[in-house]
Every structure is written in C-alpha cells, then in structure tokens.
Amino acid sequence: MNKPANTLMLRFNPASASLRDGLSVALQIGNTLWLANDETTSLERLTIQPAVPGGAVTCDEHHSFPLMKYLRLPIPDADAEIDIEGLAYAADAGYLWVVGSHSLKRKKAQADKSAQKNIKRLSTVEADGNRFLLARLPVVQQNDSYVLADKLDGDGRTAAQLHGNALGNDLTAEIARDDQLRDFLRIPGKDNGFDIEGLAVIGSRLLLGLRGPVLRGWSVLLEIEPEADGDSTDTLVLKKIGPDGRRYRKHFFALNGLGVRDLCSSGDELLILAGPSMDLDGPVTVFRWRGGFAADEEQVVFADQLQRVLEVPFGNGDDHAEGMCLFQSAEEESELLLIVYDAAAQRRKHGDRSVEGDLFTLS
C-alpha cells in the first residue's frame, strides 16, 4: 500500500456532520473543494485554507447547494437520494457536471429480522428515480470563491439535464438497446449491475466510468456528448457519436477485474480509481492511461498499456475509496491526488464534524 504524503482535513457545519460518513466524489475548482454524500440531494463546497507548515491542509467554510434549487428532480424530496457518483468541471465552458449512479438497489438483510423476512428483503429490487440524473450547472466566480447558478443572463449559460423521469433517462434508453449491456440494467449495482461511478470531461464529451458490469475482468467506460435539445435551455439530449448511429461509445479497460470507482483527467492523461464491483473492501488501485481518446474510435486497453500509480489503503468494513481528484494548494508546487472515503474509519474522524482525506504524491 502507498502511504499518503499528507492529509486533508474536511470540516463540515455542525448540522451537516453526517455528510462525512458517506463521501462519494471530490473536485477542486480554484480555492474551493466540491464534495457530495451519496445519500443526499446536494453538493457541498468547502474553502481550501493556507497550509500550516508540517501540518494537514484544512478545508472549511462549508456551504451546501441543494440541487432541487437548480434542477428538476423526479422525486423532489431532500430525503430521496441522487446517489451522486461523479463530478467534473468543464473550465472552458464554465459548467460543473454531475451524475447519479443510474443503478438499481437491493434491500439489505437485517440482523433483527426473521430469516423469511430477510429472504423477502433480499428479493426486493428498487429504483430511486433521482439516481437517473446527468446534469450541468453554471459555475460563477463570486469574490474569492465559486457558486452555482441556474441561469446567467450575461452569457446565456443555464442549468440543464438529460431528459428522463423516475424510471430512467435517455442514456438508459440507449443502453437498453445494447446487446452487450442491456441485461445489466435490471441488476442492482452492488450485484455487478449497471452502475456509474466516475465522470471526466474530455473536450465537449463526457466519460462515464462503470463500477459494473465488469465483463470477464474488463471494465467499461462510456463516452457521450450531451447537447441542448433544440431551442430548449434546460434539457439535454445525446448526440450520435458511436458506431451504427449509437449515442455513446464503449471503451474497455483491463483493470485486474476491478470496476471504476472514479475518474479524473488532465489533457490526454486519464486516472482511474479502480475497486471491487461487488460489496467488498478491496483491493483499490489507481491506474494511469496516457493513450488519449481518438475522435471517432472505441478503445480496448490492455493491462500493459496502463501504469499502476497507487495502491490505495482500505479498511475492514470501512474506508472505501470513492472519490478522487487532482489537488493543488497555493503552497505546493507539485500536484497531488486527493482520495476521499465512504464509510470513513473512526480514526479519520475528528471532533463531531471533521474527517480526513488522503493526499498522495503522483509519480
């Protein structure tokens, strides 16, 4: 396992302290760090503070952005989770992209229930309509920080989302016609079913990393290009970019049988946080691919084309690496890699509202 070069202390408001227990994404924009808990319907912004020599970097001044304020959620209820699993910033366009898992879920067995009740629970598969979210939000610099907006009259940027409802969206409708992937739409994410857990911006296109399905050890990335639906300012559709008029491309990566847990990109370089597709603790590896995505080609990337960058620590029933982003503080010359964790171990928690993320040196 690689040891972190430093820690990043994330400090939330007292009323929102529970957010620290389920962090699923991380993204730096300027002096702000954007996070989400996968059981909420909001994005969280923290401000990166000047580093103390020899000490942890601190992020505080927590501000929450409820997505219902900017988008149309199929279930407009703050308790109806989006299962946010991907954030990416298109700096040139000024948009923050957000994606839900698009996955089904199976009920958990509970120790206080009878065997027959638990068998029934394990037979119950549900869809949370808000999980079928793919959207963009304008990002605005305000004084020394950044905020979200739903519409900007000055430059015409607007919040917009892929057309969908509580049962799916235009992306799942496309996947439902795919001979290779369609059957996995009916399988819960934690059963190796269809489950988005990673998002990166490549020019005008998006890469969606799939935790599942993993097909004979091969992980899947989907490439899409959302655009405005005609004259609509708040609805997106998918352009036809794939073979045979498909509205997506498929790319396959040999990640030692692991699925994608997050993505981040810098130029032609793609970093992949890979972990188990099923409900397991580890292993967790960061891979680097320097191949670059050609304009009109689907990719099959073998293991010898990938560099193993990090072996990320994981716990026993806790410390599941879920979110990853490139990170740089004003005091650091080199770029670091930030990892945040779902089910954070108790040792990471400080006081009643803070939690540690890890900063790794990229080799």
C-alpha positions as CSV (number, residue, x, y, z in Angstrom):
1,M,0.0,0.0,0.0
2,N,1.1,3.5,-0.7
3,K,1.3,6.0,2.2
4,P,-0.2,9.4,1.8
5,A,2.1,12.4,1.7
6,N,-0.3,14.4,3.8
7,T,-3.9,14.6,5.0
8,L,-6.7,16.9,4.0
9,M,-9.0,17.9,6.9
10,L,-12.6,18.4,5.8
11,R,-14.7,20.4,8.3
12,F,-18.4,20.5,7.8
13,N,-21.1,22.6,9.5
14,P,-22.3,21.0,12.9
15,A,-25.8,20.5,11.5
16,S,-24.3,18.6,8.5
17,A,-21.7,16.5,10.3
18,S,-23.2,13.2,9.0
19,L,-22.0,14.1,5.5
20,R,-18.5,13.0,6.5
21,D,-19.7,9.4,6.7
22,G,-20.5,8.9,3.0
23,L,-18.3,11.0,0.7
24,S,-18.5,9.8,-2.9
25,V,-16.9,12.5,-5.0
26,A,-14.3,15.3,-4.8
27,L,-13.4,18.1,-7.2
28,Q,-11.2,21.1,-6.8
29,I,-12.2,24.4,-8.5
30,G,-9.7,27.2,-7.7
31,N,-9.6,27.6,-3.9
32,T,-12.8,25.5,-3.4
33,L,-13.3,21.8,-2.9
34,W,-16.6,20.3,-4.0
35,L,-17.9,17.1,-2.4
36,A,-21.1,15.1,-2.2
37,N,-22.5,12.4,0.1
38,D,-24.1,9.7,-1.9
39,E,-27.3,9.7,0.3
40,T,-28.2,13.3,-0.3
41,T,-29.5,15.7,-3.0
42,S,-26.9,18.4,-2.6
43,L,-23.4,19.4,-3.4
44,E,-21.1,20.7,-0.7
45,R,-18.5,23.4,-1.1
46,L,-15.5,23.8,1.2
47,T,-12.8,26.5,1.1
48,I,-9.2,25.4,1.0
49,Q,-7.2,27.2,3.7
50,P,-3.5,28.1,3.6
51,A,-1.4,25.1,4.7
52,V,0.3,25.1,8.0
53,P,4.0,24.1,7.6
54,G,4.3,20.4,8.6
55,G,0.5,20.1,9.2
56,A,-2.6,18.9,7.4
57,V,-4.3,21.0,4.8
58,T,-7.7,22.2,6.0
59,C,-10.9,22.8,4.1
60,D,-13.8,24.6,5.9
61,E,-16.3,27.4,5.5
62,H,-18.9,24.8,4.4
63,H,-21.7,25.8,2.2
64,S,-24.4,23.4,0.8
65,F,-26.1,23.8,-2.6
66,P,-29.4,21.9,-2.8
67,L,-29.7,20.6,-6.4
68,M,-33.5,20.9,-6.3
69,K,-32.9,24.7,-6.4
70,Y,-31.3,24.3,-9.9
71,L,-32.7,21.1,-11.4
72,R,-35.9,19.1,-11.8
73,L,-35.6,16.0,-9.8
74,P,-38.2,13.2,-10.5
75,I,-38.6,12.9,-6.7
76,P,-38.4,16.5,-5.3
77,D,-37.7,15.4,-1.8
78,A,-34.5,16.2,0.1
79,D,-34.5,12.6,1.5
80,A,-34.7,11.0,-1.9
81,E,-31.0,10.5,-2.7
82,I,-29.4,11.1,-6.1
83,D,-26.5,8.7,-5.3
84,I,-24.1,11.3,-6.7
85,E,-21.1,9.3,-8.0
86,G,-19.4,11.7,-10.4
87,L,-18.3,15.4,-10.6
88,A,-16.3,17.0,-13.4
89,Y,-15.6,20.7,-14.3
90,A,-15.5,21.9,-17.9
91,A,-13.4,25.0,-17.2
92,D,-13.7,26.4,-20.8
93,A,-17.5,26.2,-20.8
94,G,-17.9,27.2,-17.1
95,Y,-20.0,24.1,-16.3
96,L,-19.9,21.7,-13.4
97,W,-21.2,18.3,-14.5
98,V,-22.9,15.9,-12.0
99,V,-24.1,12.3,-12.5
100,G,-26.0,9.9,-10.4
101,S,-25.3,6.2,-10.3
102,H,-28.2,5.2,-12.6
103,S,-28.3,1.9,-10.6
104,L,-30.9,-0.2,-9.0
105,K,-30.6,-1.3,-5.4
106,R,-31.4,-4.4,-3.5
107,K,-32.7,-4.2,0.1
108,K,-30.3,-5.3,2.8
109,A,-30.8,-8.2,5.3
110,Q,-31.1,-7.0,8.9
111,A,-30.0,-8.9,12.0
112,D,-33.2,-8.2,13.9
113,K,-35.4,-9.6,11.1
114,S,-36.5,-13.3,10.7
115,A,-35.0,-15.5,8.0
116,Q,-38.1,-15.3,5.9
117,K,-38.3,-11.5,6.2
118,N,-34.7,-11.2,5.2
119,I,-35.2,-13.5,2.2
120,K,-38.0,-11.3,1.1
121,R,-35.8,-8.2,1.6
122,L,-33.0,-9.8,-0.5
123,S,-35.6,-10.5,-3.2
124,T,-36.7,-6.8,-3.3
125,V,-35.1,-4.6,-6.0
126,E,-36.0,-0.9,-6.2
127,A,-35.3,2.0,-8.4
128,D,-34.7,5.5,-6.9
129,G,-35.8,7.9,-9.6
130,N,-33.3,10.6,-8.7
131,R,-30.4,8.3,-9.5
132,F,-31.1,8.8,-13.2
133,L,-29.6,12.3,-13.2
134,L,-27.0,13.7,-15.6
135,A,-26.8,17.5,-15.5
136,R,-24.7,20.5,-15.9
137,L,-24.7,23.6,-13.6
138,P,-23.1,27.0,-14.4
139,V,-20.2,27.9,-12.1
140,V,-19.7,31.6,-11.2
141,Q,-16.7,33.2,-9.5
142,Q,-18.0,35.4,-6.7
143,N,-15.4,37.5,-4.9
144,D,-12.7,34.9,-4.0
145,S,-15.0,31.8,-4.2
146,Y,-17.3,29.9,-6.6
147,V,-21.0,29.4,-6.5
148,L,-23.6,27.6,-8.6
149,A,-26.3,29.2,-10.7
150,D,-29.4,28.1,-12.6
151,K,-29.3,30.8,-15.3
152,L,-26.9,33.6,-16.2
153,D,-28.4,36.4,-18.4
154,G,-25.0,37.8,-19.2
155,D,-23.5,34.9,-21.1
156,G,-26.5,32.6,-21.7
157,R,-25.3,29.7,-19.5
158,T,-28.1,27.7,-18.0
159,A,-28.5,24.6,-15.8
160,A,-29.7,21.7,-17.9
161,Q,-30.2,17.9,-17.6
162,L,-30.6,14.9,-19.7
163,H,-34.3,14.1,-20.5
164,G,-35.6,11.5,-18.1
165,N,-38.0,10.5,-15.4
166,A,-38.3,8.3,-12.3
167,L,-37.8,5.2,-14.3
168,G,-34.8,6.1,-16.4
169,N,-33.5,8.7,-18.9
170,D,-32.2,8.9,-22.5
171,L,-29.0,7.2,-21.6
172,T,-30.6,4.1,-20.1
173,A,-33.0,4.0,-23.0
174,E,-29.9,3.8,-25.3
175,I,-28.3,1.1,-23.2
176,A,-31.5,-0.9,-23.2
177,R,-30.8,-1.5,-26.9
178,D,-27.2,-2.6,-26.4
179,D,-26.8,-6.4,-26.8
180,Q,-23.8,-6.4,-24.5
181,L,-25.0,-4.2,-21.7
182,R,-28.8,-4.1,-21.6
183,D,-29.3,-7.1,-19.3
184,F,-27.3,-5.4,-16.6
185,L,-29.8,-2.6,-16.3
186,R,-32.1,-4.9,-14.4
187,I,-29.4,-6.0,-12.0
188,P,-28.6,-3.9,-8.8
189,G,-25.3,-2.0,-8.9
190,K,-23.8,-4.0,-6.0
191,D,-24.6,-7.3,-7.8
192,N,-22.4,-6.3,-10.8
193,G,-25.3,-4.5,-12.4
194,F,-25.2,-1.2,-14.3
195,D,-23.7,1.4,-12.0
196,I,-22.0,4.7,-12.9
197,E,-19.2,5.7,-10.6
198,G,-16.9,8.1,-12.3
199,L,-17.1,11.2,-14.5
200,A,-14.5,13.1,-16.6
201,V,-14.7,15.8,-19.2
202,I,-12.9,15.3,-22.5
203,G,-13.4,18.4,-24.6
204,S,-17.2,18.6,-25.4
205,R,-17.7,15.0,-24.3
206,L,-18.0,13.1,-21.0
207,L,-16.6,9.8,-19.9
208,L,-18.7,7.8,-17.6
209,G,-16.9,5.1,-15.6
210,L,-18.9,2.0,-14.7
211,R,-18.4,0.2,-11.5
212,G,-20.4,-2.6,-13.1
213,P,-20.8,-4.5,-15.1
214,V,-17.3,-5.9,-15.2
215,L,-17.2,-8.3,-18.2
216,R,-14.7,-11.2,-17.8
217,G,-12.4,-8.8,-16.0
218,W,-12.9,-5.9,-18.4
219,S,-14.2,-2.6,-17.0
220,V,-16.4,-0.3,-19.2
221,L,-16.2,3.4,-19.8
222,L,-19.0,5.1,-21.8
223,E,-18.3,8.2,-23.9
224,I,-21.2,10.6,-24.5
225,E,-21.7,14.1,-25.9
226,P,-24.7,15.9,-24.4
227,E,-26.1,19.0,-26.2
228,A,-29.1,21.3,-25.9
229,D,-32.4,19.8,-27.1
230,G,-33.1,22.2,-29.9
231,D,-34.2,25.6,-28.6
232,S,-34.6,24.2,-25.0
233,T,-32.4,25.8,-22.4
234,D,-32.8,23.3,-19.7
235,T,-33.0,19.9,-21.4
236,L,-30.1,17.9,-22.9
237,V,-30.0,15.1,-25.5
238,L,-27.2,12.8,-26.6
239,K,-25.5,13.3,-30.0
240,K,-25.0,10.3,-32.2
241,I,-21.2,9.7,-31.9
242,G,-20.9,5.9,-31.9
243,P,-20.9,3.1,-34.5
244,D,-24.2,2.5,-36.2
245,G,-25.7,5.7,-35.0
246,R,-25.2,4.9,-31.3
247,R,-25.4,7.9,-28.9
248,Y,-22.4,6.6,-27.0
249,R,-19.1,4.9,-27.4
250,K,-17.8,2.0,-25.3
251,H,-14.3,1.7,-24.1
252,F,-12.9,-1.4,-22.3
253,F,-10.0,-1.3,-19.8
254,A,-8.2,-4.3,-18.2
255,L,-8.2,-3.3,-14.5
256,N,-7.4,-6.7,-13.0
257,G,-11.1,-7.5,-12.6
258,L,-11.9,-4.2,-10.8
259,G,-14.6,-1.7,-11.7
260,V,-14.3,2.1,-11.9
261,R,-14.9,4.0,-8.7
262,D,-13.9,7.4,-10.0
263,L,-12.1,9.2,-12.9
264,C,-10.1,12.4,-13.4
265,S,-8.3,13.7,-16.5
266,S,-5.5,16.1,-17.4
267,G,-5.0,16.6,-21.1
268,D,-4.6,13.2,-22.7
269,E,-3.9,11.6,-19.3
270,L,-6.7,9.7,-17.6
271,L,-6.5,8.5,-14.0
272,I,-8.8,5.6,-13.0
273,L,-9.6,4.8,-9.4
274,A,-10.5,1.1,-9.5
275,G,-12.1,-1.0,-6.8
276,P,-14.4,-4.1,-6.4
277,S,-17.6,-4.1,-8.4
278,M,-19.3,-6.1,-5.6
279,D,-19.7,-5.3,-1.9
280,L,-16.1,-6.0,-0.9
281,D,-13.5,-3.9,0.9
282,G,-10.6,-4.1,-1.6
283,P,-8.2,-4.0,-3.4
284,V,-8.2,-0.4,-4.6
285,T,-5.7,0.7,-7.3
286,V,-5.2,4.0,-9.3
287,F,-4.2,3.4,-12.9
288,R,-2.9,5.9,-15.4
289,W,-3.6,5.8,-19.1
290,R,-1.7,8.1,-21.5
291,G,-3.4,6.9,-24.7
292,G,-5.8,9.7,-25.3
293,F,-9.3,9.3,-26.8
294,A,-9.3,9.5,-30.6
295,A,-12.1,11.5,-32.2
296,D,-14.1,8.6,-33.7
297,E,-12.7,5.4,-32.2
298,E,-13.7,3.0,-29.4
299,Q,-10.8,1.6,-27.3
300,V,-9.8,-1.7,-25.9
301,V,-6.9,-1.0,-23.4
302,F,-4.9,-4.0,-22.2
303,A,-3.1,-4.1,-18.9
304,D,0.4,-3.5,-20.4
305,Q,-0.9,-0.1,-21.7
306,L,-1.7,1.1,-18.1
307,Q,0.6,2.3,-15.4
308,R,-0.2,1.3,-11.8
309,V,0.2,4.6,-9.9
310,L,-1.1,3.8,-6.4
311,E,-2.3,1.0,-4.2
312,V,-4.8,2.8,-2.0
313,P,-5.3,1.7,1.6
314,F,-8.6,0.2,2.5
315,G,-10.2,-1.0,5.8
316,N,-12.2,-3.9,7.1
317,G,-15.8,-2.9,6.6
318,D,-14.8,0.8,6.3
319,D,-12.5,3.2,4.4
320,H,-13.9,2.6,0.9
321,A,-12.1,4.9,-1.5
322,E,-14.9,6.5,-3.5
323,G,-13.8,10.0,-4.7
324,M,-10.6,11.2,-6.4
325,C,-9.4,14.5,-7.9
326,L,-6.2,16.3,-8.7
327,F,-5.4,18.7,-5.9
328,Q,-3.0,21.7,-5.5
329,S,-2.7,24.2,-2.7
330,A,-1.1,27.6,-3.0
331,E,1.9,26.4,-1.0
332,E,2.5,23.2,-3.0
333,E,4.4,23.3,-6.3
334,S,3.6,19.7,-7.2
335,E,0.1,18.4,-8.0
336,L,-1.2,15.8,-5.6
337,L,-4.0,13.3,-5.8
338,L,-6.8,13.5,-3.2
339,I,-8.8,10.4,-2.2
340,V,-11.9,10.6,0.0
341,Y,-13.6,7.7,1.6
342,D,-17.1,6.3,2.1
343,A,-17.7,4.7,5.5
344,A,-14.7,6.6,6.9
345,A,-12.8,4.7,9.6
346,Q,-13.2,6.1,13.1
347,R,-9.5,7.1,13.1
348,R,-10.3,9.6,10.3
349,K,-12.9,11.4,12.3
350,H,-12.0,14.4,14.4
351,G,-14.4,16.0,16.8
352,D,-18.0,15.9,15.8
353,R,-17.8,17.3,12.3
354,S,-14.4,16.7,10.6
355,V,-12.9,13.9,8.6
356,E,-9.6,13.2,6.9
357,G,-9.0,12.6,3.2
358,D,-5.6,11.5,1.9
359,L,-3.2,13.4,-0.3
360,F,-0.9,11.2,-2.4
361,T,2.2,12.2,-4.5
362,L,1.8,11.3,-8.1
363,S,4.8,9.5,-9.5
